Every structure is written in structure tokens, then in C-alpha cells.
Amino acid sequence: MKERYQDIDEKNEALREYLDIYKDKQPARDFLEQFEMSWIYHDAALEGVVYTHQELKAALFPSRASAEASMIPVVLEIRNHKAVCDFIREEAAGAKKQAQITLTTIKRMHDLFLGNTPEALAERARMERRERTEKELAKERERSGLRKDMPLHRTYFHDIHQPAKIQPALEKLVDYTASAEFREFHPIKQAATVQHSFLQIFPFTEHSGKVGRMCSNLILLRNGYMPAVIHSIDRQRYYECFRGPVAQFRTVLMDAMENSLDNGVKYFRDLGRKYKAINN
């Protein structure tokens, strides 16, 4: 396992070096834009929601692509997702590597995904040109709380906690992220452990999978890694691994990290070759 961690560390370092070389230049900007679109696309696709290129462009780069009226709900959803990506980057930049994952952080991510923030609600009212009804507001308040039932039809098919056990299990998990044992783990093992445990709890009716992946990526970002993007093509494998031990999921996570890093390094190497060919 140490060798696998070392391989990922070396590839991560190589990509970071390329990003430093091209910092504030168009190639780095292009790469990071594509990475962000890919991250959001695959993260949503794991939940069975597939965005088109046009929808992603209209949501993330409104000056380059306009959103038709029919696209507004999807555009808002994508922007909520982007808000969570931005939030974990800010959190990672402002905290120690070994900072605890808190209930406040988890709640904030969930609220951002739901669009349950003053900024998101104001933007929604502006785009839809109407205010929420009291009935709609009540429904949204209910969605923002912890899960109260066992869903009959759901995307994931591993066993999840009964509603009465969610709060204590969540508290136990966040406490564990502050423990000496957890802090001894390699960051990749920390990221895998948190997501695997979080998905067993499945605390929310909506977005539990997304919040779990963002918890993992917050840990990775704090430790200098790129976010792990698990591709939609691995969706079945991803779901299956929550039925097994955390080691099985850790392999899926490491495969995703290596795939992203290999693609990133290849992007900049090809760019270098192209530059040399033009100037020879």
C-alpha cells in the first residue's frame, strides 16, 4: 500500500509542478476549467443525473453561453454544486492538514447543494422571477434536515442506518476525525474512511453521496492533493464497494486519483511537445 501511496504522491507532485509552471497562463486556466466541469459532471452522474455540455457551460461560464428558460433549474443545481467545490477549497486553504471534519462543515455542504443559502435563494428568485410559497419553503426546510425514513427507492443499495441512529453515528464519525488513531492514517486512507463511514450512515434524503465525496475531497485538498474524480463509468463498481470493507473502496478512490493525475500530466506533457514542435 505504501508503494501505491508513493506513486500517487509522485504523480500529484508532477501535476502540481506543471500547474506552477503555467500559473496564471492560459494552459493552466483551460486545464482547471475542464477539470472543474469534469468533476461536477461525473459527481452528478454517479447519482444518475447527467448534465449536457451546454448546461455546464451556461451554469459555470454565463458570459460564454446563455441559459434558456427551460434550463434554469439545472443551471441553478450546477451552480449549487460549484458553490460546494469553492467552499471546500476555501476550507482547505484556511485550515490545518489534520483539522477535524465538523458537523457544521457537513451541514454547510448539504445546504449549499440544496441551494438553501441566502445567496442561492436570492439568485433563484431573480432567475425564476418569483418568491417561494410558504408550502415550498416548508418543504425545503424539511429537506435540509437529517433523514427521517428508510427510502424505498434509492440509488445506493448497501445497508444504511436507521433514522434514529443517524445523529449519534454522525457525531461518532466527526469525533473520530479528531482522534489520534485517525490522524496517524495516510491522507488517502483518511479520505476513504470518512466517505465509506458517511455513506453507511447516509444522513440525508438527498445529496448524501455528494456530501460524502466532498468530505473526502476536503481531506485530500488540505493535504495538497487534487480532488478525486470518480468517473461515471465506474458507477456500478463504486456502489458495490460500500457493501464491502473500506479497503475495497480505498482501491476505487486511488484508481480515480491516479486516472485524474495521469490525464493531467499527459495534458501538460502533450502541450510541451506541441510547443517544441512549433518552435523547432
Secondary structure, DSSP 8 states (H G I E B T S, - for coil): -HHHHHHHHHHHHHHHHHHHHTTTSHHHHHHHHHHHHHHHHHHHHTTT----HHHHHHHH-TTTS---GGGHHHHHHHHHHHHHHHHHHHHHHHS-TT----HHHHHHHHHHHHT-SHHHHHHHHHHHTS---HHHHHHHHHHTS---S--SS-S--S----HHHHHHHHHHHHHHTTSHHHHHS-HHHHHHHHHHHHHHH---SSSHHHHHHHHHHHHHHHTT-------GGGHHHHHHHTTS-HHHHHHHHHHHHHHHHHHHHHHHHHHHHHHHHHH-
